[in-house]
Amino acid sequence: MTVPSFPEGFVWGVSTSAFQIEGATAEGGRGPSVWDTFTATPGKVARGEDARVTADHYHRYAEDVALMSQLGVDAYRMSFAWPRIQPTGSGPANAEGLAFYDRLLDAVCEAGIDPVGTLYHWDTPQALEDAGGWLSRDTAARFADYAALVGERFADRVKMWIPLNEPMVMSIFGYGIGEYAPGRALLLDALPTAHHQLLAHGLAVSALRAAGAASIGTANNHSPIWGEGEGEAAAFLDALINRLFADPILLGSYPEVLHGRLPDGFADDLPVIAAPLDFYGVNYYEPMAATTPTAPGPLPFELRPVEGYPMTTNDSPVVPDALRELLVTMHERYPGMPPVHITENGCSFDGIHDRERIDFLTGHLTALREAMDAGVDVRGYFFWSLIDNFEWSKGYAPRFGLVHIDYDTLARTPKDSFHWYRDLIKRSR
Ligand SMILES: O=C(O)[C@H](O)[C@@H](O)[C@H](O)[C@H](O)CO
């Protein structure tokens, strides 16, 4: 199967995040984050692994930029580590932290690659978490201060800005079921963290605009929800996973079914949250399926495994057409939405000769083209990820990179998929 062509000017990119690749967690004045605390807590991460070194990007960023240059990407989506820039999440910036991102972004720009800056990819400064984290409305105000600080320093180099990566995962996995940092299991009582993150998003958009940001969007993860005949269960899961984080931004309203779970006065914040954007970033990995609970419980749905598809080594079903389905659904649901970028899409497979990853890319890019032929305005695609990295509570076993990392020697080895993606990008020029 060959990949269809993409329009002139289509953006080809790769994505990473600070905590998953930087390492040097106690260097350069960086403060502790919720993930440093979580990885240091026995039983939270597979095999007791942590990210104190991971791919050591903090010291080896020039090597990684050279790999991106070989790849020929147009853009590189990275994240700033809040605890590296503001060690306690408030107050003056840490000069060494800013200097690291100066070095990194200068190298990216010198390589002719456009930096795409995510302000936050789940590494909340521990001091803010101790003060309530995203359960506290004040954290949104702290985030706005941080956004202004980073915007003022880097708006001259960053071409596209993303305030928050996947607020859904922080709310559901971090505060709802406790699988991720900070490890709270509040179930639906976690939903105020969604509102406070969305408020932080809106406040950051205006802070970045004031700092001269060129283009601002999101990186929300979305999944088509399957649930034939499971009406209420599927609708609730869709509201929780998709609409809770898209409707306020794209429609200026929350799904009715969740109103009772949001902080008092939430509606007053909607105009801030619904600040106009230049693009809507979608992170897509897999469809989800819901079923009506077999017994009374706290949630009006149960997750049903998606079967009958190839599986990744991270237990995700590979369903390329679900990406087309998702984008067409969003296009119909949000007629006024800005142009879309796929800010993450990827898969975990082992080995340097990674035929499965090339098949994954072929299938998803074909589905993406079909969504575009169906009228969805998609402007770019960022593969997750450039290099193997720390996959949160799963540790280092799932390998998502186009480049293999030997975690003993930190050697980088391009995989077959790296060469395949490079050739695709070259052909698309
Ligand atoms: O989507 C996410 O969960 C995150 O943005 C990434 O940090 C993950 O590492 C990636 O998706 C693979 O699971």
The ligand as a MOL file (V3000), in Angstrom:
LIG
                    3D

  0  0  0     0  0            999 V3000
M  V30 BEGIN CTAB
M  V30 COUNTS 13 12 0 0 0
M  V30 BEGIN ATOM
M  V30 1 O -0.6660 10.8150 24.3350 0
M  V30 2 C -0.0520 10.6760 25.3730 0
M  V30 3 O -0.3670 9.9080 26.2520 0
M  V30 4 C 1.0790 11.5030 25.5980 0
M  V30 5 O 0.9170 12.6760 24.9800 0
M  V30 6 C 2.4020 10.8960 25.3150 0
M  V30 7 O 3.1530 11.4660 26.3170 0
M  V30 8 C 2.4770 9.4040 25.3500 0
M  V30 9 O 3.7600 9.0360 25.6680 0
M  V30 10 C 2.1240 8.8320 24.0170 0
M  V30 11 O 0.8960 9.1070 23.7040 0
M  V30 12 C 2.2250 7.3520 23.9840 0
M  V30 13 O 1.3170 6.7730 24.8180 0
M  V30 END ATOM
M  V30 BEGIN BOND
M  V30 1 2 1 2
M  V30 2 1 2 3
M  V30 3 1 2 4
M  V30 4 1 4 5
M  V30 5 1 4 6
M  V30 6 1 6 7
M  V30 7 1 6 8
M  V30 8 1 8 9
M  V30 9 1 8 10
M  V30 10 1 10 11
M  V30 11 1 10 12
M  V30 12 1 12 13
M  V30 END BOND
M  V30 END CTAB
M  END
